[in-house]
């Protein structure tokens, strides 16, 4: 299937691991020129080398998307290498676990900076070009917990601020659609990334049980009976950034094996 994005410039944040890396690789396979953005240089360099080794065009930019100057620099480096981004994927690691009693002004502000303000920085840096050419794609890799927070997990910080990001994306979609720009959220469920397995191991250690037991409890609640593969989510990210996905706008789409209980 030709997604119609060969030659486009795709900037993928959080692109050195997990779903972000798989999306970066898939964009390159579709013929995009890819700017991979991440905080850790070692994994970033390895990802860029892998894309280039497979025949793709890629650069790496070490940057923190919660810092506006870093976002501006990342877009500038992508522009210098390939031209301004036509596609921007925001994929920022969420805040740590917290219950209500753990909330402070400081960690709430930090969580909002990560989950919501980072999206503003990305859009602010990329939209002038997208508006001018009347074509652009903004895709946020979020979480299904923004709509249905799981009761068994102490993720008060992430759950509350991710919901704000969904409202932001929907509002931007309403404003930007007339420019040929779409804004969508891909809502992550349990996906078998390095980070997920690190989290499972941490929970297992806290409960003094094997990681397999923790994972078994997770998959028992998923209708698909398993965790997802990174490429299953990344393929939706790439599709939403394509010409074929151009009539999907302002949506929040779960990739969770059926875990989300609502029919709507």
PyMOL commands that set and color helices and strands:
alter all, ss='L'
color gray80, all
select helices_A, chain A and resi 18-29+41-53+68-82+100-102+105-133+144-146+156-179+194-207+211-220+230-240
alter helices_A, ss='H'
color red, helices_A
select strands_A, chain A and resi 9-13+33-38+57-62+87-90+136-143+181-188+252-255
alter strands_A, ss='S'
color yellow, strands_A
deselect
rebuild
show_as cartoon
